[in-house]
Amino acid sequence: SRYAGYEMPLLGIEQQTGNIPAVTLSMEEAVRTGVVANEYVAYYLALTHDLLVTIGVDPGRLRFRQHLTDERAHYAEDCWDAEIFSGRFGWVETVGIADRTDYDLRAHERQSGERFSVFLPYETPRREHRTCVVPNMGALGPRFRGKAKAVADAISASVPGPDGITLDIGGEKVAITPDLYEVRDEVTEVPGVLVTPHVIEPSYGIDRMIYAVLEHAYHEEIVDDEERRVLRLPAGVAPVPVAVFPLMNRDGLPEIAREIVSGIRGQGILAEFDDGGAIGRRYRRQDEIGTPFAITVDYETKDERTVTLRERDSMRQVRIPLEGIPELIRSLIEGTRSFTEL
């Protein structure tokens, strides 16, 4: 499957009760060894881990903790929380993933008398040996009258004890003696199977996810004897993916910069034009709001038809051609190209 080989840290019941660190396992191994209940839970654990890391959560400050048996909800066979470490709040529960099994639909069936299962046909019918409980309708009809069909259906779905069957019909306890049914061993042709769907319930705390991304992205450092604040957001998450600066507000540079902005916006990408203040200050402003790329239009642009492209985290700059800038920016944001390749 898509995430069978996906590895992530799991703080299972064994790790918690043994006071040992989280263990890193692939999803295939976690299911095989019984750490995770089944492959469906494992899929959502991996999907959630992948999502959180993609949007900017530091994987070194992310773990998945399994609920202990005494904190697990009555309906859950297995339950995990994605916990993100915050320097301010410690480990914070951010996502919950519960395996509710078929608890809800079974409860609806019991109370409503309606069937909530799905029939799945076999490719070819199977011959199976079955023990069947066959109601004696000749005896049930006179005794139960209008309730006879409901009683018969309940008998067919029951497993008799030595003294008969006790049914709950409309909230009334009904004793069914062995003379009201017959137990038969039969070989029948089975066309398919009735399956009651199970439910995996993921619950995401969006505000907590956003807070964690912002906290993990924020950094302060000293560059050229000045404090630099930078929000290291992934390019696909940053509110402003690219800013475009004219080096000077004259000699046609602003007009070229605005043409670049227009071309990038034509690709459906938000681009910001900034011509206020020294170029270094403009870089710092964009660093603080997490803009991953900045383009500077200078006098070489007019002579050589190239611009400077700066990457936020490394502050590295390269010259790129004017032609194809919108497509290049899109590929950098989507991750199909890397800045180090330029």
C-alpha positions in Angstrom: 0.0 0.0 0.0 0.9 3.7 -0.2 2.3 3.9 3.3 3.4 0.3 4.1 7.1 1.4 4.3 6.4 4.7 5.9 8.4 5.1 9.2 7.4 7.3 12.1 7.8 7.4 15.9 5.2 5.6 17.9 4.7 5.8 21.6 2.6 2.7 22.2 1.2 1.3 25.4 4.3 -0.8 25.9 6.6 2.2 25.7 4.4 4.3 28.1 4.0 1.6 30.8 7.7 0.7 30.5 8.8 4.4 30.6 10.8 4.0 27.4 11.1 6.4 24.4 9.0 6.2 21.3 10.0 3.6 18.8 10.3 4.2 15.1 8.5 1.6 13.0 7.2 1.2 9.5 3.5 0.9 9.2 3.8 -2.6 7.9 5.8 -3.6 10.9 3.6 -1.8 13.4 0.5 -3.7 12.1 2.4 -7.1 11.9 3.6 -6.8 15.5 0.3 -5.7 16.9 1.4 -2.2 17.9 -1.3 -0.7 15.7 -4.6 -2.5 15.5 -5.0 -2.8 11.7 -3.8 -1.4 8.4 -6.6 1.2 8.2 -5.5 2.8 11.5 -1.9 2.6 10.2 -2.9 4.4 7.0 -4.4 7.3 8.8 -1.4 7.5 11.2 1.0 7.7 8.3 -1.2 10.1 6.3 -1.5 12.4 9.3 2.3 12.3 10.0 3.0 13.0 6.3 0.5 16.0 6.3 1.9 17.5 9.5 5.5 17.3 8.3 4.5 18.7 4.9 2.9 21.8 6.3 5.9 22.5 8.5 5.7 20.7 11.8 9.3 19.7 12.9 9.4 15.8 12.7 11.8 15.8 15.7 9.0 17.4 17.8 6.2 15.2 16.6 5.1 11.8 18.0 2.0 9.6 18.0 0.9 8.3 21.4 -1.5 5.4 21.8 -4.3 5.7 24.3 -3.9 3.5 27.4 -6.7 1.0 28.0 -8.1 3.0 30.8 -8.3 6.2 28.8 -9.7 4.7 25.6 -13.3 5.5 24.7 -15.8 2.6 25.2 -16.4 2.4 21.4 -12.7 2.4 20.4 -10.6 -0.7 19.7 -7.5 1.5 19.1 -6.9 5.2 19.4 -3.8 7.4 18.8 -3.1 11.1 19.3 -0.6 13.1 17.2 1.2 15.1 19.8 3.4 18.1 18.9 6.0 19.6 21.2 5.6 23.3 21.9 8.3 25.3 23.7 5.5 27.0 25.6 3.0 24.3 26.3 4.9 21.0 26.1 3.4 18.0 24.3 0.1 19.1 22.9 -2.6 16.7 21.6 -3.3 17.9 18.1 -5.0 15.1 16.1 -6.9 12.1 17.4 -7.4 8.9 15.3 -9.9 6.3 16.7 -10.9 2.9 15.4 -14.6 2.9 16.3 -15.0 -0.6 14.7 -18.7 -1.2 13.8 -19.9 0.0 17.2 -22.2 2.8 15.9 -23.9 0.8 13.1 -24.4 -2.2 15.4 -26.0 0.1 18.0 -28.3 1.5 15.3 -29.3 -2.0 14.2 -30.1 -3.0 17.7 -32.3 0.0 18.3 -34.0 0.4 14.9 -34.3 -3.2 13.8 -33.0 -2.1 10.4 -30.0 -3.6 8.7 -26.9 -1.4 8.3 -24.7 -4.0 6.6 -23.4 -4.2 3.0 -23.7 -7.3 0.8 -20.4 -8.1 -0.9 -20.8 -10.8 -3.6 -18.1 -13.5 -4.1 -16.6 -13.9 -7.6 -18.1 -17.4 -7.6 -20.6 -18.7 -5.0 -19.1 -20.8 -2.2 -20.4 -24.0 -0.6 -20.3 -23.7 3.2 -21.2 -25.9 6.1 -23.5 -24.0 8.4 -25.5 -24.6 11.5 -28.9 -23.0 11.0 -31.6 -22.1 13.5 -34.9 -22.6 11.7 -38.0 -21.0 13.4 -41.2 -23.1 13.7 -43.6 -20.7 12.1 -46.5 -23.0 12.7 -46.0 -22.6 16.5 -44.8 -19.0 16.5 -47.8 -17.6 14.5 -50.5 -18.5 17.0 -48.4 -17.6 20.0 -46.9 -14.2 18.9 -49.3 -13.1 16.2 -48.2 -9.7 14.9 -44.7 -10.1 16.4 -44.2 -13.6 14.9 -42.0 -12.3 12.0 -39.8 -10.2 14.3 -39.4 -13.1 16.7 -38.6 -15.5 13.8 -35.9 -13.2 12.4 -34.4 -12.8 15.9 -34.4 -16.6 16.4 -32.6 -17.1 13.0 -29.9 -14.7 14.1 -29.4 -16.3 17.5 -27.2 -19.0 19.0 -29.4 -21.3 21.2 -28.3 -22.4 24.6 -29.2 -25.7 26.3 -32.5 -24.2 27.6 -33.5 -22.2 24.5 -33.1 -18.6 23.6 -33.9 -15.3 25.3 -34.8 -12.5 22.9 -35.3 -8.8 23.4 -38.3 -7.8 21.2 -39.2 -4.2 21.4 -37.7 -3.9 24.9 -39.6 -7.0 26.1 -37.7 -10.1 27.2 -39.1 -13.2 25.4 -38.2 -16.8 26.3 -38.0 -19.1 23.3 -38.2 -22.8 24.2 -36.5 -25.5 21.9 -39.9 -26.6 20.6 -40.2 -23.3 18.7 -37.2 -23.8 16.5 -35.1 -26.5 14.9 -31.3 -26.6 14.7 -30.0 -28.0 11.4 -26.6 -28.7 9.9 -26.7 -27.7 6.2 -24.4 -27.3 3.3 -25.5 -24.2 1.5 -24.4 -22.2 -1.5 -23.4 -18.8 -0.4 -23.3 -16.0 -3.0 -21.6 -13.4 -0.8 -21.2 -12.0 2.7 -22.9 -9.3 4.7 -20.4 -6.9 6.2 -21.0 -4.1 8.7 -18.6 -1.3 7.8 -16.1 -0.1 10.4 -15.4 3.5 11.0 -11.9 5.2 11.4 -12.5 8.6 13.0 -9.7 11.2 12.6 -10.2 14.5 14.3 -7.9 17.4 13.5 -7.3 20.5 15.7 -6.7 23.0 12.9 -5.9 25.9 15.3 -3.3 23.8 17.2 -1.7 22.7 13.9 -1.4 26.2 12.7 0.1 27.4 16.0 2.6 24.5 16.0 3.6 25.3 12.4 4.2 29.0 13.3 6.2 28.2 16.4 8.4 25.6 14.7 9.0 27.9 11.7 10.0 31.0 13.8 13.8 31.5 14.1 16.1 34.3 15.3 19.7 34.6 14.3 22.5 37.2 14.0 23.5 38.1 10.5 26.1 40.9 9.9 25.7 42.0 13.6 22.0 42.4 13.1 19.2 40.3 14.4 17.4 38.5 11.7 13.9 37.1 12.3 12.7 34.5 9.8 9.6 32.4 9.5 10.8 29.2 7.7 7.4 28.1 6.3 7.3 25.5 3.5 6.9 27.2 0.1 3.5 25.6 -0.4 2.2 27.0 3.0 3.7 30.5 2.9 1.0 33.2 2.5 3.2 35.0 0.0 5.3 32.6 -2.0 7.3 35.3 -3.8 8.1 39.0 -3.6 9.5 41.1 -6.5 11.7 44.2 -5.9 13.0 46.9 -8.2 16.5 47.7 -7.0 15.8 51.4 -7.6 12.5 53.3 -8.3 13.7 54.7 -11.6 15.1 53.9 -15.0 12.3 51.5 -15.9 13.1 48.9 -13.1 9.7 49.2 -11.4 7.9 48.6 -14.7 9.9 45.4 -15.3 9.2 44.3 -11.8 5.5 44.8 -12.2 5.5 42.8 -15.4 7.1 39.9 -13.5 4.5 40.2 -10.8 1.7 40.1 -13.4 3.2 37.0 -15.1 3.5 35.2 -11.8 -0.1 36.1 -10.8 -1.2 34.8 -14.1 -0.1 31.4 -12.9 -2.5 31.7 -10.0 0.4 32.4 -7.6 0.3 35.3 -5.1 3.2 37.7 -5.8 3.9 40.9 -3.8 5.5 44.0 -5.3 7.7 45.9 -2.8 9.6 49.0 -3.6 9.8 50.6 -0.1 13.2 51.2 1.5 16.6 49.7 1.2 16.8 46.3 -0.5 18.2 44.7 2.7 15.2 45.9 4.7 12.9 44.6 2.1 14.5 41.1 2.3 14.1 41.2 6.1 10.4 42.2 5.9 9.8 39.2 3.6 11.8 36.9 5.8 9.6 37.8 8.8 6.4 36.9 7.1 7.9 33.6 5.6 8.2 34.5 1.9 10.4 31.8 0.6 11.6 33.5 -2.6 12.5 37.1 -3.6 13.2 38.4 -7.1 15.3 41.6 -7.5 15.2 43.6 -10.8 18.5 45.5 -11.2 20.4 47.2 -14.0 21.8 43.8 -15.2 18.2 42.9 -15.9 18.0 45.6 -18.6 21.3 44.6 -20.2 21.3 40.8 -19.8 17.7 40.0 -19.3 18.3 38.3 -16.0 17.2 38.9 -12.4 18.4 37.8 -9.0 16.4 35.1 -7.2 17.0 34.8 -3.5 16.1 31.8 -1.3 14.9 32.8 2.2 16.5 30.2 4.5 20.0 30.0 3.0 19.9 33.7 1.8 21.7 32.3 -1.3 21.2 34.3 -4.6 21.4 33.1 -8.2 20.8 34.8 -11.5 18.0 33.5 -13.6 16.6 34.5 -17.1 13.6 36.7 -17.3 11.9 34.2 -19.6 10.1 31.4 -17.8 10.1 33.0 -14.3 6.4 32.2 -13.6 6.8 28.5 -14.5 10.1 28.3 -12.4 8.4 29.8 -9.4 5.5 27.3 -9.7 7.9 24.4 -9.9 9.8 25.6 -6.8 6.6 26.0 -4.8 5.3 22.6 -5.8 8.6 21.0 -5.1 9.2 19.6 -8.6 12.5 21.6 -8.7 14.9 22.5 -6.0 16.6 25.9 -5.5 20.0 24.0 -5.2 19.6 22.9 -8.8 19.6 26.4 -10.2 
